[in-house]
Amino acid sequence: MVAPRWLKLFTCSVVACWSPLAAQAGEQTVVVPLQCRLSASPWRSCQMVVEQLGRHWYLELDGQRLEFRHNGDGRIRMRRDAAGWQEVDSHWEDESLCWGQVCAKGEIPLD
């Protein structure tokens, strides 16, 4: 018996939609070396630690930990060390990705 074409397309669509989610469920923490800066300070070596791609990551820069959370609705929150969470806007600036006054450049994993 041959499956109808619509069933094949539906099955492929479901698999294509759910495969990335299944892959993310077993995702490992990734550490990426970057260049970062705070406000107008000079660029310095830093690292991005991605705990959940596109949803939870942090930057380690000069002994500081800048933590970021994105809940999927377009808003990103940032927390510096033990300070409270604040909402930040993300934008591109001179080939770097910035969240508020914090910018990073290099091989930034976006998705």
N, CA, C and O of each residue as an XYZ file, in Angstrom:
444
protein
N       0.849     -1.180      0.000
C       0.000      0.000      0.000
C       0.892      1.241      0.000
O       1.877      1.298      0.737
N       0.561      2.206     -0.800
C       1.313      3.452     -0.919
C       0.593      4.528     -0.118
O      -0.619      4.702     -0.244
N       1.349      5.248      0.708
C       0.753      6.314      1.516
C       0.396      7.497      0.625
O       1.140      7.817     -0.302
N      -0.728      8.148      0.892
C      -1.108      9.327      0.099
C      -0.053     10.427      0.219
O       0.640     10.533      1.231
N       0.053     11.226     -0.808
C       1.060     12.299     -0.850
C       0.895     13.261      0.329
O       1.894     13.676      0.915
N      -0.336     13.625      0.691
C      -0.554     14.564      1.789
C      -0.034     14.013      3.111
O       0.439     14.769      3.960
N      -0.124     12.671      3.287
C       0.361     12.063      4.514
C       1.887     12.113      4.566
O       2.464     12.356      5.626
N       2.542     11.883      3.426
C       4.003     11.970      3.359
C       4.462     13.391      3.695
O       5.405     13.574      4.464
N       3.799     14.389      3.123
C       4.173     15.779      3.387
C       3.946     16.140      4.846
O       4.778     16.814      5.453
N       2.815     15.693      5.424
C       2.521     15.976      6.817
C       3.573     15.342      7.728
O       4.060     15.981      8.660
N       3.918     14.085      7.452
C       4.918     13.370      8.256
C       6.259     14.080      8.184
O       6.919     14.263      9.207
N       6.669     14.483      6.986
C       7.951     15.187      6.838
C       7.925     16.511      7.588
O       8.911     16.895      8.217
N       6.776     17.218      7.518
C       6.681     18.501      8.209
C       6.797     18.321      9.716
O       7.479     19.095     10.386
N       6.136     17.306     10.245
C       6.194     17.055     11.681
C       7.611     16.680     12.101
O       8.117     17.186     13.103
N       8.248     15.804     11.348
C       9.618     15.398     11.678
C      10.555     16.585     11.595
O      11.399     16.767     12.473
N      10.424     17.402     10.551
C      11.297     18.568     10.389
C      11.103     19.556     11.539
O      12.059     20.183     11.995
N       9.866     19.689     11.999
C       9.598     20.629     13.095
C      10.110     20.115     14.433
O      10.610     20.896     15.242
N       9.994     18.823     14.676
C      10.332     18.282     15.983
C      11.777     17.849     16.115
O      12.278     17.771     17.236
N      12.474     17.562     15.021
C      13.872     17.125     15.108
C      14.766     18.155     15.793
O      15.545     17.785     16.671
N      14.681     19.449     15.422
C      15.526     20.428     16.119
C      15.221     20.497     17.609
O      16.132     20.675     18.418
N      13.952     20.359     17.981
C      13.605     20.407     19.403
C      14.187     19.209     20.140
O      14.672     19.343     21.263
N      14.139     18.050     19.515
C      14.705     16.854     20.141
C      16.212     16.997     20.281
O      16.785     16.578     21.287
N      16.858     17.584     19.282
C      18.308     17.777     19.348
C      18.665     18.738     20.478
O      19.666     18.543     21.168
N      17.846     19.781     20.670
C      18.129     20.752     21.725
C      17.939     20.154     23.104
O      18.601     20.572     24.054
N      17.053     19.190     23.233
C      16.791     18.597     24.536
C      18.046     17.936     25.094
O      18.258     17.937     26.307
N      18.882     17.371     24.221
C      20.108     16.726     24.682
C      21.330     17.615     24.505
O      22.460     17.127     24.516
N      21.119     18.887     24.346
C      22.170     19.851     24.061
C      23.188     19.952     25.198
O      22.825     19.935     26.374
N      24.446     20.055     24.834
C      25.521     20.213     25.803
C      25.862     21.696     25.950
O      25.590     22.488     25.048
N      26.451     22.067     27.073
C      26.930     23.430     27.266
C      28.080     23.671     26.296
O      28.975     22.837     26.159
N      28.047     24.819     25.627
C      29.063     25.175     24.641
C      29.784     26.426     25.115
O      29.151     27.372     25.583
N      31.120     26.434     24.995
C      31.924     27.600     25.359
C      32.578     28.127     24.090
O      33.239     27.381     23.368
N      32.387     29.434     23.819
C      32.891     30.052     22.596
C      33.773     31.245     22.951
O      33.318     32.147     23.653
N      35.023     31.278     22.486
C      35.869     32.451     22.720
C      35.424     33.612     21.822
O      35.200     33.428     20.625
N      35.298     34.799     22.406
C      34.859     35.986     21.680
C      35.693     37.196     22.097
O      36.598     37.087     22.926
N      35.378     38.331     21.518
C      35.878     39.628     21.949
C      34.664     40.396     22.463
O      33.626     40.429     21.802
N      34.787     41.013     23.639
C      33.661     41.727     24.240
C      34.089     43.101     24.722
O      35.273     43.384     24.909
N      33.095     43.934     24.915
C      33.343     45.244     25.528
C      32.099     45.706     26.257
O      30.975     45.365     25.890
N      32.324     46.483     27.291
C      31.244     47.113     28.048
C      31.269     48.592     27.724
O      32.310     49.238     27.843
N      30.138     49.131     27.318
C      30.020     50.542     26.933
C      31.083     50.884     25.899
O      31.167     50.224     24.863
N      31.892     51.899     26.160
C      32.911     52.323     25.191
C      34.298     51.811     25.557
O      35.293     52.315     25.035
N      34.387     50.819     26.442
C      35.697     50.295     26.835
C      36.335     49.564     25.649
O      35.649     49.231     24.682
N      37.649     49.316     25.725
C      38.310     48.595     24.630
C      37.840     47.140     24.543
O      37.343     46.582     25.521
N      38.000     46.538     23.372
C      37.672     45.138     23.184
C      38.625     44.273     23.976
O      39.827     44.534     24.013
N      38.089     43.238     24.614
C      38.891     42.305     25.412
C      38.429     40.880     25.121
O      37.309     40.647     24.666
N      39.322     39.942     25.397
C      38.948     38.535     25.252
C      37.891     38.193     26.297
O      37.960     38.637     27.443
N      36.931     37.408     25.885
C      35.897     36.942     26.789
C      35.441     35.584     26.282
O      35.918     35.102     25.254
N      34.530     34.983     26.996
C      33.947     33.754     26.484
C      32.453     33.752     26.717
O      31.951     34.261     27.719
N      31.759     33.162     25.756
C      30.316     32.988     25.873
C      30.069     31.535     26.248
O      30.578     30.620     25.600
N      29.301     31.334     27.277
C      28.916     29.995     27.694
C      27.430     29.854     27.384
O      26.595     30.557     27.953
N      27.114     28.942     26.481
C      25.732     28.741     26.050
C      25.195     27.508     26.765
O      25.661     26.392     26.535
N      24.219     27.719     27.626
C      23.601     26.608     28.338
C      22.376     26.094     27.599
O      22.089     24.898     27.628
N      21.649     26.995     26.934
C      20.511     26.602     26.115
C      20.476     27.573     24.937
O      20.154     28.749     25.102
N      20.804     27.081     23.771
C      20.960     27.901     22.580
C      19.741     28.793     22.336
O      18.610     28.318     22.234
N      20.008     30.104     22.246
C      18.957     31.072     21.985
C      18.080     31.420     23.177
O      17.207     32.281     23.072
N      18.303     30.757     24.317
C      17.450     30.999     25.477
C      18.206     31.368     26.752
O      17.721     32.179     27.540
N      19.387     30.784     26.966
C      20.137     31.061     28.192
C      21.631     30.970     27.897
O      22.132     29.925     27.482
N      22.333     32.075     28.116
C      23.777     32.124     27.908
C      24.366     33.172     28.826
O      23.643     33.990     29.394
N      25.675     33.146     28.970
C      26.327     34.216     29.716
C      27.704     34.492     29.142
O      28.314     33.645     28.490
N      28.176     35.706     29.406
C      29.506     36.141     28.999
C      30.365     36.246     30.242
O      29.925     36.759     31.271
N      31.582     35.762     30.144
C      32.564     35.931     31.213
C      33.608     36.914     30.698
O      34.309     36.642     29.724
N      33.699     38.060     31.367
C      34.570     39.149     30.932
C      35.192     39.822     32.145
O      34.483     40.341     33.007
N      36.516     39.813     32.210
C      37.239     40.492     33.299
C      36.717     40.096     34.682
O      36.541     40.952     35.549
N      36.474     38.818     34.885
C      36.016     38.342     36.183
C      34.536     38.577     36.458
O      34.047     38.239     37.536
N      33.824     39.147     35.506
C      32.392     39.382     35.661
C      31.610     38.324     34.894
O      32.073     37.793     33.885
N      30.450     38.042     35.381
C      29.539     37.138     34.673
C      28.296     37.933     34.310
O      27.587     38.433     35.183
N      28.041     38.045     33.014
C      26.871     38.733     32.497
C      25.933     37.667     31.939
O      26.211     37.066     30.902
N      24.836     37.442     32.626
C      23.925     36.361     32.267
C      22.750     36.895     31.462
O      22.232     37.974     31.752
N      22.326     36.136     30.443
C      21.242     36.540     29.562
C      20.191     35.441     29.478
O      20.504     34.250     29.464
N      18.931     35.879     29.424
C      17.808     34.949     29.237
C      16.863     35.538     28.196
O      16.557     36.731     28.203
N      16.417     34.666     27.309
C      15.462     35.045     26.273
C      14.324     34.051     26.336
O      14.552     32.843     26.259
N      13.097     34.539     26.474
C      11.976     33.616     26.642
C      11.209     33.353     25.356
O      10.145     32.733     25.387
N      11.734     33.816     24.224
C      11.104     33.536     22.940
C      10.129     34.589     22.457
O       9.620     34.476     21.342
N       9.853     35.601     23.246
C       8.909     36.628     22.816
C       9.607     37.890     22.324
O       8.961     38.921     22.133
N      10.911     37.818     22.119
C      11.659     38.968     21.613
C      12.333     39.795     22.691
O      13.129     40.680     22.378
N      12.031     39.526     23.956
C      12.646     40.280     25.046
C      13.820     39.500     25.632
O      13.756     38.283     25.808
N      14.889     40.230     25.927
C      16.077     39.627     26.529
C      16.338     40.338     27.846
O      16.301     41.566     27.927
N      16.604     39.536     28.884
C      16.948     40.089     30.190
C      18.406     39.784     30.484
O      18.925     38.739     30.092
N      19.061     40.708     31.178
C      20.468     40.562     31.534
C      20.627     40.755     33.033
O      19.939     41.568     33.651
N      21.554     39.987     33.604
C      21.877     40.133     35.025
C      23.391     40.156     35.144
O      24.079     39.296     34.594
N      23.908     41.150     35.867
C      25.335     41.280     36.126
C      25.640     40.736     37.493
O      25.118     41.229     38.493
N      26.497     39.704     37.551
C      26.853     39.052     38.811
C      25.597     38.799     39.649
O      24.710     38.077     39.195
N      25.492     39.363     40.848
C      24.353     39.089     41.726
C      23.271     40.169     41.642
O      22.296     40.118     42.392
N      23.428     41.142     40.744
C      22.436     42.214     40.620
C      21.133     41.670     40.042
O      21.081     40.535     39.568
N      20.091     42.481     40.085
C      18.790     42.052     39.567
C      18.747     42.025     38.050
O      19.645     42.539     37.382
N      17.707     41.428     37.518
C      17.506     41.321     36.076
C      17.040     42.656     35.517
O      16.271     43.377     36.155
N      17.519     42.978     34.308
C      17.043     44.162     33.605
C      16.825     43.798     32.144
O      17.575     43.000     31.581
N      15.812     44.373     31.536
C      15.541     44.108     30.128
C      16.518     44.915     29.278
O      16.766     46.089     29.553
N      17.073     44.278     28.241
C      18.013     44.951     27.340
C      17.553     44.755     25.899
O      16.931     43.749     25.557
N      17.871     45.732     25.074
C      17.587     45.634     23.644
C      18.799     45.043     22.954
O      19.935     45.375     23.290
N      18.561     44.172     21.994
C      19.676     43.637     21.215
C      19.730     44.368     19.875
O      18.699     44.725     19.305
N      20.951     44.583     19.384
C      21.134     45.248     18.097
C      22.523     44.935     17.559
O      23.425     44.564     18.310
N      22.679     45.090     16.262
C      23.980     44.909     15.618
C      24.669     46.257     15.529
O      24.035     47.265     15.218
N      25.969     46.277     15.801
C      26.741     47.514     15.768
C      28.168     47.189     15.315
O      28.898     46.495     16.023
N      28.563     47.682     14.155
C      29.929     47.468     13.635
C      30.361     46.005     13.713
O      31.392     45.689     14.307
N      29.571     45.118     13.114
C      29.866     43.687     13.066
C      29.919     43.011     14.436
O      30.533     41.955     14.584
N      29.289     43.606     15.418
C      29.201     42.976     16.736
C      27.743     42.950     17.160
O      26.943     43.785     16.737
N      27.408     41.981     18.000
C      26.051     41.874     18.523
C      26.057     42.477     19.928
O      26.893     42.130     20.762
N      25.122     43.374     20.172
C      25.073     44.067     21.462
C      23.750     43.801     22.163
O      22.702     43.643     21.537
N      23.841     43.759     23.475
C      22.682     43.663     24.352
C      22.827     44.833     25.315
O      23.617     44.779     26.257
N      22.061     45.885     25.072
C      22.261     47.101     25.860
C      23.646     47.653     25.565
O      23.985     47.885     24.405
N      24.455     47.868     26.606
C      25.808     48.418     26.463
C      26.887     47.340     26.384
O      28.075     47.661     26.384
N      26.497     46.074     26.317
C      27.435     44.953     26.246
C      27.476     44.456     24.807
O      26.441     44.109     24.237
N      28.672     44.419     24.216
C      28.808     43.972     22.833
C      29.795     42.815     22.735
O      30.746     42.721     23.511
N      29.551     41.940     21.767
C      30.434     40.784     21.536
C      30.605     40.599     20.030
O      29.687     40.857     19.251
N      31.790     40.150     19.637
C      32.015     39.835     18.228
C      32.848     38.561     18.131
O      33.638     38.236     19.018
N      32.647     37.861     17.038
C      33.297     36.579     16.823
C      32.256     35.598     16.302
O      31.240     36.006     15.739
N      32.504     34.321     16.486
C      31.605     33.265     16.020
C      30.490     33.036     17.047
O      30.477     32.029     17.755
N      29.575     33.970     17.111
C      28.482     33.912     18.086
C      27.440     32.902     17.617
O      26.893     33.055     16.524
N      27.154     31.883     18.409
C      26.120     30.913     18.023
C      24.731     31.524     18.218
O      24.327     31.823     19.341
N      24.009     31.705     17.114
C      22.702     32.341     17.199
C      21.558     31.349     17.250
O      20.564     31.600     17.932
N      21.667     30.223     16.547
C      20.636     29.193     16.618
C      21.186     27.847     16.261
O      20.453     26.858     16.269
